[in-house]
């Protein structure tokens, strides 16, 4: 998969990047001056710049499905570098994200994940994975919002689902909070590939799965439930497009 669009976004705004790096360091070094929302808004400014430079627009559906109060976890399919950006940019309330450790250390991704107090998951360290998932469960139980990609990694899968890793659903079981299935459509076009043409992606929040609905289910069963609902919505969207042709 080509990376022309991503490199164009990363390298075409040196002055903006320099300014954001300076501002980022100021926010991180002075947490007493800049609270969670301040840092989240700065992260959104960085993400919006990337969106605009990438010539991308995103339509968001189902915002009414996000609970008004308390913590919850958004579980989304994974297509590419734009995924977390496309969701968090249009998620008004501060939310954190769980990201694969190696990906999280890359430029811009590192700054964003630090600003939103995200977590890094080491795929080669099972003990670290358990500790991080436990930390997320506690934070969500205390009212925090999180974004998790059960597929873990993305490849050249485009609008097709990959295998879901059921372990991450332990966060919901332990926190007893709502699960929000989220469907990304055409997100792989935004920061992946060699085209610089304008593109449009979609984010669909599905109705929440409350704790009472998944209480007593195993992680694998919850994973199948969430994946099934995401797949059904994808099928509906793709069928609708074919009918419009």
C-alpha positions as semicolon CSV with decimal commas, in nm:
position;residue;x (nm);y (nm);z (nm)
1;X;0,000;0,000;0,000
2;X;0,142;0,339;-0,102
3;X;0,206;0,618;0,146
4;X;0,221;0,928;-0,075
5;X;-0,081;1,095;0,087
6;X;0,052;1,043;0,441
7;X;0,398;1,177;0,359
8;X;0,242;1,474;0,181
9;X;0,042;1,558;0,494
10;X;0,341;1,511;0,724
11;X;0,593;1,708;0,516
12;X;0,389;1,981;0,348
13;X;0,341;2,200;0,658
14;X;0,680;2,245;0,829
15;X;0,583;2,572;0,999
16;X;0,260;2,429;1,138
17;X;0,442;2,119;1,261
18;X;0,712;2,330;1,429
19;X;0,451;2,549;1,597
20;X;0,249;2,251;1,714
21;X;0,559;2,080;1,854
22;X;0,640;2,392;2,056
23;X;0,282;2,418;2,181
24;X;0,269;2,043;2,253
25;X;0,576;2,059;2,477
26;X;0,429;2,356;2,663
27;X;0,104;2,168;2,729
28;X;0,276;1,848;2,838
29;X;0,529;2,020;3,068
30;X;0,263;2,232;3,240
31;X;-0,029;2,002;3,328
32;X;-0,133;2,237;3,607
33;X;-0,211;2,503;3,343
34;X;-0,363;2,283;3,073
35;X;-0,631;2,036;3,177
36;X;-0,766;1,729;2,997
37;X;-1,000;1,930;2,776
38;X;-0,728;2,182;2,683
39;X;-0,499;1,900;2,571
40;X;-0,780;1,727;2,383
41;X;-0,865;2,045;2,190
42;X;-0,499;2,085;2,091
43;X;-0,497;1,724;1,970
44;X;-0,809;1,799;1,765
45;X;-0,637;2,102;1,608
46;X;-0,351;1,877;1,498
47;X;-0,593;1,615;1,368
48;X;-0,803;1,871;1,181
49;X;-0,491;2,005;1,010
50;X;-0,404;1,653;0,899
51;X;-0,759;1,602;0,773
52;X;-0,756;1,924;0,569
53;X;-0,408;1,868;0,427
54;X;-0,516;1,516;0,336
55;X;-0,810;1,664;0,142
56;X;-1,054;1,459;0,347
57;X;-1,407;1,516;0,472
58;X;-1,584;1,289;0,717
59;X;-1,956;1,239;0,762
60;X;-2,063;1,128;1,109
61;X;-2,386;0,941;1,179
62;X;-2,545;0,825;1,505
63;X;-2,407;1,083;1,748
64;X;-2,735;1,045;1,936
65;X;-2,622;0,692;2,029
66;X;-2,340;0,826;2,248
67;X;-2,442;0,830;2,617
68;X;-2,466;1,176;2,771
69;X;-2,313;1,074;3,101
70;X;-2,054;0,827;3,231
71;X;-1,777;0,631;3,070
72;X;-1,804;0,406;2,767
73;X;-1,586;0,232;2,511
74;X;-1,616;0,279;2,136
75;X;-1,510;-0,038;1,953
76;X;-1,439;0,027;1,585
77;X;-1,320;-0,158;1,279
78;X;-0,967;-0,068;1,165
79;X;-0,869;0,038;0,813
80;X;-0,569;0,269;0,828
81;X;-0,383;0,568;0,973
82;X;-0,686;0,799;0,962
83;X;-0,915;0,583;1,177
84;X;-0,854;0,727;1,524
85;X;-0,827;1,076;1,379
86;X;-1,160;1,047;1,195
87;X;-1,339;0,936;1,510
88;X;-1,177;1,158;1,773
89;X;-1,188;1,473;1,562
90;X;-1,567;1,456;1,561
91;X;-1,610;1,324;1,917
92;X;-1,672;1,640;2,117
93;X;-1,611;1,506;2,467
94;X;-1,248;1,417;2,550
95;X;-1,170;1,054;2,482
96;X;-0,857;0,842;2,498
97;X;-0,737;0,575;2,260
98;X;-0,561;0,240;2,286
99;X;-0,287;0,210;2,023
100;X;-0,027;-0,048;1,927
101;X;0,304;0,056;2,083
102;X;0,517;0,071;1,767
103;X;0,258;0,277;1,579
104;X;0,218;0,512;1,874
105;X;0,584;0,616;1,865
106;X;0,566;0,765;1,517
107;X;0,558;1,141;1,466
108;X;0,219;1,304;1,518
109;X;0,075;0,979;1,653
110;X;0,306;1,011;1,954
111;X;0,204;1,370;2,021
112;X;-0,168;1,300;1,984
113;X;-0,170;0,993;2,208
114;X;0,017;1,181;2,480
115;X;-0,222;1,477;2,460
116;X;-0,530;1,254;2,499
117;X;-0,371;1,040;2,774
118;X;-0,394;0,731;2,557
119;X;-0,252;0,386;2,628
120;X;0,008;0,187;2,437
121;X;-0,027;-0,189;2,394
122;X;0,283;-0,405;2,345
123;X;0,176;-0,701;2,133
124;X;0,489;-0,890;2,242
125;X;0,431;-0,851;2,617
126;X;0,124;-1,036;2,753
127;X;0,175;-0,907;3,108
128;X;0,186;-0,548;2,988
129;X;-0,132;-0,608;2,789
130;X;-0,319;-0,732;3,096
131;X;-0,200;-0,437;3,302
132;X;-0,301;-0,182;3,039
133;X;-0,645;-0,335;2,985
134;X;-0,702;-0,336;3,361
135;X;-0,604;0,032;3,380
136;X;-0,847;0,117;3,099
137;X;-1,131;-0,067;3,274
138;X;-1,075;0,134;3,593
139;X;-1,060;0,464;3,407
140;X;-1,376;0,392;3,209
141;X;-1,559;0,287;3,527
142;X;-1,463;0,629;3,664
143;X;-1,623;0,805;3,366
144;X;-1,358;0,815;3,094
145;X;-1,433;0,751;2,726
146;X;-1,206;0,522;2,525
147;X;-1,157;0,419;2,163
148;X;-1,038;0,063;2,095
149;X;-0,978;-0,123;1,768
150;X;-1,045;-0,496;1,833
151;X;-0,869;-0,592;1,509
152;X;-0,547;-0,457;1,659
153;X;-0,380;-0,384;1,328
154;X;-0,487;-0,281;0,981
155;X;-0,367;-0,411;0,648
156;X;-0,496;-0,385;0,294
157;X;-0,842;-0,485;0,419
158;X;-1,027;-0,169;0,309
159;X;-1,401;-0,206;0,389
160;X;-1,362;-0,568;0,497
161;X;-1,341;-0,682;0,858
162;X;-1,045;-0,875;0,996
163;X;-1,030;-1,105;1,296
164;X;-1,141;-0,943;1,623
165;X;-0,925;-0,998;1,931
166;X;-1,166;-1,077;2,213
167;X;-0,925;-0,989;2,495
168;X;-0,992;-0,616;2,471
169;X;-1,356;-0,669;2,567
170;X;-1,238;-0,747;2,919
171;X;-1,232;-0,367;2,960
172;X;-1,610;-0,353;2,924
173;X;-1,677;-0,662;3,135
174;X;-1,474;-0,520;3,423
175;X;-1,601;-0,163;3,394
176;X;-1,968;-0,263;3,338
177;X;-2,010;0,029;3,098
178;X;-2,182;0,072;2,760
179;X;-2,024;-0,071;2,446
180;X;-2,057;0,152;2,139
181;X;-1,999;-0,036;1,811
182;X;-1,856;0,201;1,550
183;X;-1,837;0,147;1,174
184;X;-1,573;0,316;0,960
185;X;-1,632;0,333;0,587
186;X;-1,365;0,430;0,332
187;X;-1,132;0,545;0,610
188;X;-0,842;0,368;0,437
189;X;-0,854;0,628;0,158
190;X;-0,767;0,922;0,383
191;X;-0,400;0,877;0,481
192;X;-0,313;0,561;0,292
193;X;-0,240;0,515;-0,076
194;X;-0,074;0,721;-0,346
195;X;-0,367;0,935;-0,454
196;X;-0,408;1,300;-0,354
197;X;-0,766;1,322;-0,478
198;X;-1,030;1,451;-0,239
199;X;-1,191;1,172;-0,041
200;X;-1,480;1,127;0,197
201;X;-1,503;0,885;0,487
202;X;-1,790;0,788;0,714
203;X;-1,822;0,720;1,087
204;X;-2,136;0,539;1,208
205;X;-2,205;0,506;1,581
206;X;-2,445;0,217;1,639
207;X;-2,688;0,189;1,933
208;X;-2,506;0,116;2,261
209;X;-2,489;-0,232;2,405
210;X;-2,562;-0,183;2,773
211;X;-2,406;-0,396;3,045
212;X;-2,738;-0,571;3,111
213;X;-2,730;-0,703;2,754
214;X;-2,381;-0,853;2,766
215;X;-2,368;-0,940;3,136
216;X;-2,267;-1,304;3,180
217;X;-2,135;-1,343;2,826
218;X;-1,781;-1,457;2,756
219;X;-1,531;-1,226;2,587
220;X;-1,554;-1,428;2,267
221;X;-1,933;-1,398;2,265
222;X;-1,920;-1,022;2,314
223;X;-1,659;-0,996;2,040
224;X;-1,883;-1,190;1,801
225;X;-2,180;-0,971;1,893
226;X;-1,995;-0,646;1,827
227;X;-1,833;-0,772;1,508
228;X;-2,168;-0,899;1,385
229;X;-2,335;-0,561;1,432
230;X;-2,050;-0,380;1,259
231;X;-2,060;-0,630;0,971
232;X;-2,438;-0,594;0,935
233;X;-2,406;-0,216;0,908
234;X;-2,123;-0,245;0,656
235;X;-2,335;-0,484;0,448
236;X;-2,626;-0,239;0,462
237;X;-2,409;0,052;0,347
238;X;-2,243;-0,143;0,066
239;X;-2,579;-0,279;-0,054
240;X;-2,723;0,073;-0,055
241;X;-2,435;0,196;-0,270
242;X;-2,479;-0,085;-0,519
243;X;-2,851;-0,011;-0,549
244;X;-2,775;0,354;-0,626
245;X;-2,549;0,265;-0,919
